[in-house]
Amino acid sequence: MVIQSFNNEDYQVTYDSDTTTISLGGTLRLSGLEQSNPIIQFLNEALEAEPKTITLNLRQLQFLNSFGINMLSKFVIKVRKTQTKNLVILASRQFPWQGKSLKNLQKLMPTIQLEIEES
């Protein structure tokens, strides 16, 4: 099992290469590429092996600003263009932004499995 992580005082990003799961937690207020590059690197590493399924676990992500949502949108488009067949997004109703914003990602890739737990 290879687990990599990137931590900031406000958020955590973890990538488990065995399960091809990227987990984001905390409060993610990104203001530009410099702040988002480590996260984008994690996302890209997950795609490099061209897994059949990749999972984004956002259930502990309390807040994501518009720059972060744009970053996720670009990632979804990139997944759509690769050999990866399935994208699973794990979300929580505990954070209202997830229900609204993450459903919009399905417009970019209709095959996304969006699993929203009840908190």
VMD Tcl script that builds the backbone (N, CA, C; Angstrom):
set m [mol new atoms 357]
animate dup $m
set s [atomselect $m all]
$s set {name element resname resid chain x y z} {
  {N N MET 1 A 0.846 -1.172 0.000}
  {CA C MET 1 A 0.000 0.000 0.000}
  {C C MET 1 A 0.893 1.237 0.000}
  {N N VAL 2 A 0.672 2.118 -0.956}
  {CA C VAL 2 A 1.424 3.362 -1.024}
  {C C VAL 2 A 0.458 4.506 -0.748}
  {N N ILE 3 A 0.712 5.188 0.348}
  {CA C ILE 3 A -0.137 6.312 0.700}
  {C C ILE 3 A 0.740 7.554 0.744}
  {N N GLN 4 A 0.327 8.548 0.010}
  {CA C GLN 4 A 1.016 9.828 0.022}
  {C C GLN 4 A 0.056 10.847 0.594}
  {N N SER 5 A 0.615 11.867 1.232}
  {CA C SER 5 A -0.276 12.888 1.762}
  {C C SER 5 A 0.366 14.258 1.672}
  {N N PHE 6 A -0.478 15.244 1.658}
  {CA C PHE 6 A -0.082 16.643 1.644}
  {C C PHE 6 A -0.969 17.330 2.661}
  {N N ASN 7 A -0.341 17.953 3.642}
  {CA C ASN 7 A -1.113 18.593 4.700}
  {C C ASN 7 A -0.819 20.083 4.756}
  {N N ASN 8 A -1.832 20.803 5.089}
  {CA C ASN 8 A -1.768 22.235 5.280}
  {C C ASN 8 A -2.483 22.469 6.604}
  {N N GLU 9 A -2.337 23.609 7.204}
  {CA C GLU 9 A -3.028 23.830 8.481}
  {C C GLU 9 A -4.544 23.795 8.328}
  {N N ASP 10 A -5.049 24.024 7.106}
  {CA C ASP 10 A -6.493 24.063 6.877}
  {C C ASP 10 A -7.060 22.801 6.233}
  {N N TYR 11 A -6.234 22.040 5.512}
  {CA C TYR 11 A -6.758 20.880 4.783}
  {C C TYR 11 A -5.727 19.771 4.670}
  {N N GLN 12 A -6.232 18.572 4.319}
  {CA C GLN 12 A -5.389 17.408 4.108}
  {C C GLN 12 A -5.789 16.745 2.788}
  {N N VAL 13 A -4.788 16.246 2.093}
  {CA C VAL 13 A -5.027 15.485 0.869}
  {C C VAL 13 A -4.237 14.191 0.993}
  {N N THR 14 A -4.908 13.075 0.763}
  {CA C THR 14 A -4.261 11.772 0.866}
  {C C THR 14 A -4.558 10.976 -0.402}
  {N N TYR 15 A -3.547 10.264 -0.882}
  {CA C TYR 15 A -3.731 9.409 -2.051}
  {C C TYR 15 A -3.270 7.999 -1.714}
  {N N ASP 16 A -4.156 7.043 -1.863}
  {CA C ASP 16 A -3.855 5.631 -1.644}
  {C C ASP 16 A -3.806 4.967 -3.020}
  {N N SER 17 A -2.608 4.592 -3.443}
  {CA C SER 17 A -2.452 4.042 -4.791}
  {C C SER 17 A -3.047 2.642 -4.922}
  {N N ASP 18 A -3.162 1.908 -3.818}
  {CA C ASP 18 A -3.755 0.570 -3.889}
  {C C ASP 18 A -5.240 0.627 -4.235}
  {N N THR 19 A -5.928 1.591 -3.661}
  {CA C THR 19 A -7.370 1.709 -3.907}
  {C C THR 19 A -7.683 2.827 -4.896}
  {N N THR 20 A -6.656 3.493 -5.384}
  {CA C THR 20 A -6.780 4.680 -6.241}
  {C C THR 20 A -7.847 5.639 -5.690}
  {N N THR 21 A -7.678 5.952 -4.402}
  {CA C THR 21 A -8.594 6.854 -3.725}
  {C C THR 21 A -7.854 8.108 -3.281}
  {N N ILE 22 A -8.398 9.233 -3.649}
  {CA C ILE 22 A -7.889 10.520 -3.199}
  {C C ILE 22 A -8.904 11.062 -2.202}
  {N N SER 23 A -8.426 11.371 -1.001}
  {CA C SER 23 A -9.299 11.905 0.040}
  {C C SER 23 A -8.899 13.340 0.341}
  {N N LEU 24 A -9.885 14.221 0.382}
  {CA C LEU 24 A -9.654 15.608 0.746}
  {C C LEU 24 A -10.473 15.923 1.986}
  {N N GLY 25 A -9.869 16.631 2.929}
  {CA C GLY 25 A -10.570 16.982 4.145}
  {C C GLY 25 A -10.200 18.369 4.612}
  {N N GLY 26 A -11.061 18.952 5.433}
  {CA C GLY 26 A -10.799 20.278 5.985}
  {C C GLY 26 A -11.481 21.371 5.188}
  {N N THR 27 A -10.829 22.519 5.140}
  {CA C THR 27 A -11.343 23.693 4.443}
  {C C THR 27 A -10.358 24.068 3.352}
  {N N LEU 28 A -10.801 23.999 2.118}
  {CA C LEU 28 A -9.917 24.209 0.976}
  {C C LEU 28 A -10.274 25.529 0.287}
  {N N ARG 29 A -9.522 26.572 0.644}
  {CA C ARG 29 A -9.697 27.889 0.025}
  {C C ARG 29 A -8.471 28.151 -0.836}
  {N N LEU 30 A -8.556 27.790 -2.082}
  {CA C LEU 30 A -7.429 27.945 -3.000}
  {C C LEU 30 A -7.524 29.294 -3.704}
  {N N SER 31 A -6.359 29.928 -3.877}
  {CA C SER 31 A -6.388 31.238 -4.532}
  {C C SER 31 A -5.545 31.273 -5.798}
  {N N GLY 32 A -5.021 30.150 -6.218}
  {CA C GLY 32 A -4.239 30.151 -7.444}
  {C C GLY 32 A -3.531 28.831 -7.657}
  {N N LEU 33 A -2.786 28.774 -8.756}
  {CA C LEU 33 A -2.100 27.537 -9.122}
  {C C LEU 33 A -1.053 27.117 -8.107}
  {N N GLU 34 A -0.381 28.063 -7.497}
  {CA C GLU 34 A 0.653 27.714 -6.522}
  {C C GLU 34 A 0.074 26.882 -5.381}
  {N N GLN 35 A -1.100 27.251 -4.916}
  {CA C GLN 35 A -1.736 26.505 -3.838}
  {C C GLN 35 A -2.345 25.196 -4.320}
  {N N SER 36 A -2.794 25.163 -5.550}
  {CA C SER 36 A -3.476 23.966 -6.041}
  {C C SER 36 A -2.541 22.946 -6.674}
  {N N ASN 37 A -1.325 23.321 -7.035}
  {CA C ASN 37 A -0.419 22.396 -7.717}
  {C C ASN 37 A -0.174 21.090 -6.971}
  {N N PRO 38 A 0.056 21.096 -5.639}
  {CA C PRO 38 A 0.239 19.798 -4.962}
  {C C PRO 38 A -0.992 18.897 -5.079}
  {N N ILE 39 A -2.169 19.485 -5.047}
  {CA C ILE 39 A -3.405 18.705 -5.169}
  {C C ILE 39 A -3.556 18.190 -6.594}
  {N N ILE 40 A -3.304 19.046 -7.559}
  {CA C ILE 40 A -3.374 18.637 -8.966}
  {C C ILE 40 A -2.397 17.493 -9.225}
  {N N GLN 41 A -1.224 17.546 -8.601}
  {CA C GLN 41 A -0.237 16.468 -8.747}
  {C C GLN 41 A -0.794 15.152 -8.217}
  {N N PHE 42 A -1.453 15.196 -7.067}
  {CA C PHE 42 A -2.076 13.984 -6.524}
  {C C PHE 42 A -3.118 13.445 -7.487}
  {N N LEU 43 A -3.942 14.325 -8.014}
  {CA C LEU 43 A -4.990 13.904 -8.945}
  {C C LEU 43 A -4.382 13.268 -10.188}
  {N N ASN 44 A -3.342 13.899 -10.712}
  {CA C ASN 44 A -2.698 13.371 -11.923}
  {C C ASN 44 A -2.002 12.038 -11.672}
  {N N GLU 45 A -1.380 11.879 -10.495}
  {CA C GLU 45 A -0.729 10.607 -10.165}
  {C C GLU 45 A -1.737 9.464 -10.142}
  {N N ALA 46 A -2.921 9.761 -9.677}
  {CA C ALA 46 A -3.954 8.731 -9.630}
  {C C ALA 46 A -4.340 8.276 -11.034}
  {N N LEU 47 A -4.252 9.155 -11.995}
  {CA C LEU 47 A -4.617 8.804 -13.370}
  {C C LEU 47 A -3.485 8.142 -14.157}
  {N N GLU 48 A -2.256 8.328 -13.716}
  {CA C GLU 48 A -1.111 7.817 -14.469}
  {C C GLU 48 A -1.159 6.307 -14.703}
  {N N ALA 49 A -1.663 5.565 -13.742}
  {CA C ALA 49 A -1.730 4.108 -13.872}
  {C C ALA 49 A -2.948 3.656 -14.677}
  {N N GLU 50 A -3.765 4.597 -15.089}
  {CA C GLU 50 A -4.988 4.311 -15.833}
  {C C GLU 50 A -5.828 3.225 -15.170}
  {N N PRO 51 A -6.204 3.455 -13.917}
  {CA C PRO 51 A -7.030 2.459 -13.221}
  {C C PRO 51 A -8.421 2.387 -13.824}
  {N N LYS 52 A -9.092 1.283 -13.591}
  {CA C LYS 52 A -10.471 1.161 -14.081}
  {C C LYS 52 A -11.398 2.091 -13.308}
  {N N THR 53 A -11.079 2.307 -12.022}
  {CA C THR 53 A -11.903 3.162 -11.169}
  {C C THR 53 A -11.002 4.055 -10.338}
  {N N ILE 54 A -11.407 5.293 -10.197}
  {CA C ILE 54 A -10.734 6.209 -9.292}
  {C C ILE 54 A -11.801 6.813 -8.384}
  {N N THR 55 A -11.460 6.962 -7.118}
  {CA C THR 55 A -12.420 7.460 -6.141}
  {C C THR 55 A -11.919 8.765 -5.539}
  {N N LEU 56 A -12.811 9.742 -5.484}
  {CA C LEU 56 A -12.555 10.997 -4.775}
  {C C LEU 56 A -13.422 10.984 -3.525}
  {N N ASN 57 A -12.796 10.904 -2.377}
  {CA C ASN 57 A -13.535 10.912 -1.123}
  {C C ASN 57 A -13.517 12.336 -0.565}
  {N N LEU 58 A -14.659 12.992 -0.639}
  {CA C LEU 58 A -14.777 14.376 -0.183}
  {C C LEU 58 A -15.617 14.481 1.085}
  {N N ARG 59 A -15.895 13.378 1.728}
  {CA C ARG 59 A -16.821 13.366 2.865}
  {C C ARG 59 A -16.326 14.172 4.063}
  {N N GLN 60 A -15.039 14.442 4.136}
  {CA C GLN 60 A -14.502 15.257 5.231}
  {C C GLN 60 A -14.133 16.667 4.772}
  {N N LEU 61 A -14.481 17.008 3.533}
  {CA C LEU 61 A -14.157 18.333 2.992}
  {C C LEU 61 A -15.293 19.299 3.320}
  {N N GLN 62 A -15.054 20.136 4.310}
  {CA C GLN 62 A -16.093 21.033 4.805}
  {C C GLN 62 A -16.401 22.174 3.848}
  {N N PHE 63 A -15.371 22.667 3.158}
  {CA C PHE 63 A -15.564 23.812 2.266}
  {C C PHE 63 A -14.612 23.715 1.091}
  {N N LEU 64 A -15.098 24.091 -0.077}
  {CA C LEU 64 A -14.289 24.160 -1.287}
  {C C LEU 64 A -14.726 25.401 -2.048}
  {N N ASN 65 A -13.796 26.333 -2.280}
  {CA C ASN 65 A -14.174 27.568 -2.977}
  {C C ASN 65 A -14.273 27.341 -4.486}
  {N N SER 66 A -14.625 28.387 -5.203}
  {CA C SER 66 A -14.876 28.252 -6.648}
  {C C SER 66 A -13.613 27.836 -7.403}
  {N N PHE 67 A -12.442 28.262 -6.962}
  {CA C PHE 67 A -11.209 27.840 -7.618}
  {C C PHE 67 A -11.031 26.331 -7.471}
  {N N GLY 68 A -11.347 25.811 -6.285}
  {CA C GLY 68 A -11.251 24.374 -6.050}
  {C C GLY 68 A -12.268 23.592 -6.861}
  {N N ILE 69 A -13.470 24.117 -6.989}
  {CA C ILE 69 A -14.496 23.457 -7.800}
  {C C ILE 69 A -14.062 23.437 -9.261}
  {N N ASN 70 A -13.447 24.522 -9.709}
  {CA C ASN 70 A -12.918 24.574 -11.072}
  {C C ASN 70 A -11.817 23.524 -11.255}
  {N N MET 71 A -10.965 23.354 -10.249}
  {CA C MET 71 A -9.910 22.349 -10.298}
  {C C MET 71 A -10.511 20.947 -10.433}
  {N N LEU 72 A -11.553 20.665 -9.647}
  {CA C LEU 72 A -12.215 19.354 -9.738}
  {C C LEU 72 A -12.884 19.163 -11.096}
  {N N SER 73 A -13.466 20.221 -11.626}
  {CA C SER 73 A -14.110 20.139 -12.949}
  {C C SER 73 A -13.093 19.769 -14.020}
  {N N LYS 74 A -11.931 20.397 -13.977}
  {CA C LYS 74 A -10.876 20.076 -14.946}
  {C C LYS 74 A -10.401 18.637 -14.780}
  {N N PHE 75 A -10.347 18.167 -13.541}
  {CA C PHE 75 A -9.955 16.781 -13.290}
  {C C PHE 75 A -10.980 15.817 -13.888}
  {N N VAL 76 A -12.257 16.107 -13.715}
  {CA C VAL 76 A -13.315 15.256 -14.273}
  {C C VAL 76 A -13.187 15.194 -15.792}
  {N N ILE 77 A -12.935 16.314 -16.417}
  {CA C ILE 77 A -12.757 16.336 -17.880}
  {C C ILE 77 A -11.545 15.488 -18.268}
  {N N LYS 78 A -10.483 15.586 -17.492}
  {CA C LYS 78 A -9.286 14.792 -17.779}
  {C C LYS 78 A -9.572 13.298 -17.620}
  {N N VAL 79 A -10.308 12.938 -16.584}
  {CA C VAL 79 A -10.678 11.527 -16.387}
  {C C VAL 79 A -11.486 11.032 -17.574}
  {N N ARG 80 A -12.415 11.834 -18.026}
  {CA C ARG 80 A -13.273 11.464 -19.157}
  {C C ARG 80 A -12.452 11.139 -20.399}
  {N N LYS 81 A -11.300 11.791 -20.552}
  {CA C LYS 81 A -10.454 11.606 -21.729}
  {C C LYS 81 A -9.471 10.448 -21.602}
  {N N THR 82 A -9.400 9.804 -20.414}
  {CA C THR 82 A -8.420 8.731 -20.205}
  {C C THR 82 A -9.083 7.359 -20.314}
  {N N GLN 83 A -8.282 6.338 -20.042}
  {CA C GLN 83 A -8.783 4.967 -20.067}
  {C C GLN 83 A -9.559 4.611 -18.806}
  {N N THR 84 A -9.503 5.496 -17.802}
  {CA C THR 84 A -10.235 5.239 -16.574}
  {C C THR 84 A -11.721 5.196 -16.898}
  {N N LYS 85 A -12.360 4.121 -16.527}
  {CA C LYS 85 A -13.760 3.930 -16.903}
  {C C LYS 85 A -14.732 4.512 -15.888}
  {N N ASN 86 A -14.349 4.476 -14.616}
  {CA C ASN 86 A -15.287 4.871 -13.567}
  {C C ASN 86 A -14.680 5.930 -12.660}
  {N N LEU 87 A -15.483 6.907 -12.337}
  {CA C LEU 87 A -15.111 7.909 -11.348}
  {C C LEU 87 A -16.190 7.890 -10.283}
  {N N VAL 88 A -15.768 7.629 -9.048}
  {CA C VAL 88 A -16.682 7.586 -7.917}
  {C C VAL 88 A -16.366 8.790 -7.039}
  {N N ILE 89 A -17.392 9.543 -6.697}
  {CA C ILE 89 A -17.219 10.669 -5.784}
  {C C ILE 89 A -18.049 10.395 -4.543}
  {N N LEU 90 A -17.356 10.354 -3.406}
  {CA C LEU 90 A -18.019 10.132 -2.122}
  {C C LEU 90 A -18.234 11.486 -1.465}
  {N N ALA 91 A -19.476 11.786 -1.126}
  {CA C ALA 91 A -19.832 13.090 -0.570}
  {C C ALA 91 A -20.692 12.905 0.670}
  {N N SER 92 A -20.965 14.020 1.338}
  {CA C SER 92 A -21.774 13.984 2.546}
  {C C SER 92 A -22.791 15.115 2.542}
  {N N ARG 93 A -24.008 14.827 2.967}
  {CA C ARG 93 A -25.030 15.866 3.093}
  {C C ARG 93 A -24.739 16.800 4.268}
  {N N GLN 94 A -23.792 16.433 5.092}
  {CA C GLN 94 A -23.405 17.262 6.223}
  {C C GLN 94 A -22.906 18.637 5.744}
  {N N PHE 95 A -22.356 18.692 4.553}
  {CA C PHE 95 A -21.841 19.938 3.991}
  {C C PHE 95 A -22.676 20.293 2.762}
  {N N PRO 96 A -23.594 21.243 2.885}
  {CA C PRO 96 A -24.561 21.554 1.825}
  {C C PRO 96 A -23.956 21.860 0.450}
  {N N TRP 97 A -22.763 22.441 0.404}
  {CA C TRP 97 A -22.170 22.773 -0.889}
  {C C TRP 97 A -21.942 21.527 -1.740}
  {N N GLN 98 A -21.717 20.381 -1.096}
  {CA C GLN 98 A -21.383 19.170 -1.852}
  {C C GLN 98 A -22.532 18.705 -2.739}
  {N N GLY 99 A -23.725 18.704 -2.209}
  {CA C GLY 99 A -24.872 18.252 -2.996}
  {C C GLY 99 A -25.066 19.076 -4.260}
  {N N LYS 100 A -24.989 20.387 -4.116}
  {CA C LYS 100 A -25.202 21.284 -5.268}
  {C C LYS 100 A -24.049 21.207 -6.259}
  {N N SER 101 A -22.861 21.453 -5.774}
  {CA C SER 101 A -21.703 21.580 -6.665}
  {C C SER 101 A -21.297 20.269 -7.316}
  {N N LEU 102 A -21.349 19.181 -6.573}
  {CA C LEU 102 A -20.866 17.909 -7.115}
  {C C LEU 102 A -21.823 17.327 -8.155}
  {N N LYS 103 A -23.111 17.611 -8.029}
  {CA C LYS 103 A -24.053 17.138 -9.053}
  {C C LYS 103 A -23.749 17.774 -10.400}
  {N N ASN 104 A -23.220 19.001 -10.383}
  {CA C ASN 104 A -22.860 19.664 -11.636}
  {C C ASN 104 A -21.728 18.944 -12.362}
  {N N LEU 105 A -20.891 18.227 -11.621}
  {CA C LEU 105 A -19.806 17.475 -12.258}
  {C C LEU 105 A -20.344 16.353 -13.141}
  {N N GLN 106 A -21.543 15.861 -12.818}
  {CA C GLN 106 A -22.147 14.810 -13.630}
  {C C GLN 106 A -22.504 15.314 -15.029}
  {N N LYS 107 A -22.647 16.617 -15.182}
  {CA C LYS 107 A -22.888 17.169 -16.517}
  {C C LYS 107 A -21.637 17.037 -17.383}
  {N N LEU 108 A -20.473 17.078 -16.739}
  {CA C LEU 108 A -19.211 16.944 -17.466}
  {C C LEU 108 A -18.901 15.493 -17.793}
  {N N MET 109 A -19.342 14.602 -16.920}
  {CA C MET 109 A -19.113 13.160 -17.107}
  {C C MET 109 A -20.321 12.429 -16.533}
  {N N PRO 110 A -21.322 12.165 -17.362}
  {CA C PRO 110 A -22.567 11.571 -16.878}
  {C C PRO 110 A -22.420 10.227 -16.169}
  {N N THR 111 A -21.316 9.531 -16.384}
  {CA C THR 111 A -21.141 8.222 -15.761}
  {C C THR 111 A -20.586 8.290 -14.336}
  {N N ILE 112 A -20.348 9.484 -13.821}
  {CA C ILE 112 A -19.849 9.610 -12.443}
  {C C ILE 112 A -20.829 8.950 -11.487}
  {N N GLN 113 A -20.276 8.169 -10.563}
  {CA C GLN 113 A -21.063 7.612 -9.477}
  {C C GLN 113 A -20.936 8.569 -8.319}
  {N N LEU 114 A -21.992 9.303 -8.015}
  {CA C LEU 114 A -21.994 10.237 -6.893}
  {C C LEU 114 A -22.719 9.588 -5.733}
  {N N GLU 115 A -21.986 9.295 -4.674}
  {CA C GLU 115 A -22.554 8.631 -3.504}
  {C C GLU 115 A -22.573 9.616 -2.348}
  {N N ILE 116 A -23.762 10.118 -2.025}
  {CA C ILE 116 A -23.904 11.107 -0.967}
  {C C ILE 116 A -24.501 10.436 0.270}
  {N N GLU 117 A -23.702 10.413 1.339}
  {CA C GLU 117 A -24.194 9.803 2.574}
  {C C GLU 117 A -24.946 10.848 3.387}
  {N N GLU 118 A -25.763 10.357 4.283}
  {CA C GLU 118 A -26.646 11.225 5.059}
  {C C GLU 118 A -25.977 11.855 6.273}
  {N N SER 119 A -24.762 11.974 6.386}
  {CA C SER 119 A -23.991 12.591 7.483}
  {C C SER 119 A -23.847 11.751 8.668}
}
mol reanalyze $m
mol bondsrecalc $m
mol representation Tube
mol addrep $m
